Amino acid sequence: MNAKTHANLFAALRAGFPADLDRIAVETDTGLCYSWRDLDRASAMIANLLKALDLEEGARIAVQVEKSVEAMILYLATLRAGYVFLPLNTAYRSAEMSYFIGNAEPAVVVCSSANAPWLAPIATAAGTPHVFTLDGDRTGTLLEVASRCSDRHEIAHKNDDDLAAIIYTSGTTGRSKGAMLTHRNLLSNAEVLKDYWGWRSEAEGGDVLIHALPIFHVHGLFVAIHGALLNGSRMIWLDRFDPKRVVDRLPEASVFMGVPTLYGRMLAEPGLTRKACANMRLFISGSAPLLIETFNEWRERTGHTILERYGMSETAMLTSNPYNPVQGERRGGTVGFPLPGVQLRVRSDAGEDCTTDEIGHIEVDGPNVFAGYWRMPEKTKEEFTADGYFRTGDVGKIDGLGYVTIVGRSKDLIISGGYNVYPAEIEGYINEMAGVAESAIVGVPHADFGEVGVAIVIAKAGATLDAEAILVELKAKLANFKIPKRCFVVAELPRNAMGKVQKALLREQHQALFANP
């Protein structure tokens, strides 16, 4: 072992546990409570289970299960045992899972009992030696086997540049890329956010987090969970977001993290009042742009100003509006300042630094920036500049006070309800359908989801296509959040002189499709 020992992220999270391990760490919306001792013991037992499998160094543990406290404990156990956690969206279906498992070659796959009949054969065919089940009601073979393991476990020693997790993020080519995140990437970001967002210690009254996000992506898994655990803060755990349930629990909490869609739905709740939010310290929004209307209405209704921040699967959090008023105001429509330790620059197409308020390509560097794409060295090289900055693919500007504003994204990306949707992937599936000559997916504004996809399809000569049938066929193959909300069969697609489809024109044509009447 070289350099630093106990750089294991779990060691830092465990050090954040309070001295009294019998205090409540997590309370579910059904009233079930887990103490800090429960988290420690249960993660030790699952870590011992993994260790008993005699896995190779750096083995991947792929997990596609419903949200539960046990699923979080599995994540902690994977870190604790020194393996690499690979969370997968619960909406993914067979075609997607075949790719992820084939590409990552996990040593262990953990899935729900309901999905095991079709997922286990995929894992077995890909050479995965171990498949376990884990369900949201605290059942499954994983827990059955772990119950026979010791509840004492010595945390695996890891170097800070060892992999802790792989997060798959699709590219505009349609081929998913595995962003490799190290223990240093995740811990450095968690420590910065703990300080920057003013997490309160027990002596200061402590914080309580309402956790209503999924735990298969960066926002819910890393930003929210790491923040609470590192600070020794209790979590109110909701298995899925329900606006009324969240609003009802606000008086008991002090921190809430959500995507813009969640804030919009909470604003529709009559119970969302200043009185309900009186105990709240901080509302954080991310994963998609927050409409200025939502920003303003939230402040008027609750008396709180939402803190918007910016991050990526490849980098965790990059920027944040300030928590402390001394650092500046929280400005709607911006994502604040680069976080401490993050170097962020905006560059022109020619590779020159942009001037104040000049729009350009956002590039970043820092200890939080990922180690590269899994088994894609050429793609990794392509996405970094000669001096080591990561090209985010986002377009933005920095004003005279240092506030960063995102004004666009890689041209095809759609962010729908906080999830990234890449048109090229969906177009590939549509283009394979009988009678389809070509397709184009564009994102259009939507009041609830921020953006949604619209499919425009042209038929082969002599073929007849049914728009609704295309969507039905897609639903059998892809996650629901990727399915376009509407489909149109047209005679031709607009093209430029080079024959390239002009998606900007298509967006213009359909931008009012979901406008409020």
Number of C-alpha atoms within 10 A of each C-alpha: 7 6 9 12 12 15 20 27 28 26 19 17 20 19 13 17 21 19 10 10 14 12 16 16 23 25 18 17 15 9 10 9 18 18 17 23 17 19 22 19 18 24 27 27 24 30 31 23 21 22 17 10 12 9 14 10 9 16 19 24 25 26 26 23 25 22 20 21 21 23 22 17 21 26 26 25 28 28 25 26 24 27 27 25 25 27 23 21 18 18 14 18 18 16 12 17 18 17 15 21 24 16 15 19 18 25 22 23 24 25 24 21 18 12 15 18 10 11 22 20 14 19 25 14 12 17 15 19 14 16 22 19 22 26 21 16 10 13 14 17 16 21 21 14 13 19 14 12 18 15 17 14 19 11 19 19 17 26 19 21 17 20 26 28 26 27 22 23 19 19 18 15 12 16 14 19 21 23 25 25 28 28 24 22 26 26 23 18 26 28 15 17 19 17 14 16 17 15 23 18 13 12 6 8 8 15 24 24 24 26 27 24 22 19 25 22 21 22 25 17 18 19 20 23 21 25 24 27 22 23 25 25 24 23 25 24 24 21 19 16 16 13 19 15 14 23 18 13 14 22 14 17 22 20 21 22 24 23 21 25 21 21 21 22 14 19 18 11 12 9 15 20 16 15 14 16 24 16 14 21 17 21 18 20 24 21 23 24 24 23 16 13 11 17 22 14 15 21 13 13 14 18 14 18 20 25 24 29 25 25 19 18 20 24 26 22 26 25 22 27 28 22 20 12 9 7 10 14 14 20 18 20 18 26 26 26 23 21 21 15 14 19 15 20 21 25 21 15 9 7 11 11 14 17 15 13 16 14 19 25 23 23 21 21 20 20 17 25 26 24 18 23 23 18 14 13 11 10 13 16 14 12 18 17 13 9 7 13 18 24 18 18 15 17 20 21 23 24 13 9 10 13 21 27 21 19 14 15 16 14 13 18 22 25 22 23 21 21 16 17 28 26 26 20 19 22 18 15 15 23 17 11 14 13 16 19 16 18 24 22 27 25 27 23 19 18 13 16 19 21 23 25 28 23 24 22 25 21 20 14 9 7 11 13 19 11 16 13 11 21 17 11 14 19 16 12 16 20 16 14 20 23 21 22 15 15 19 16 18 13 10 14 18 12 12 8 6 6 9 10 16 13 18 13 14 20 18 12 11 15 17 13 14 16 11 7 4
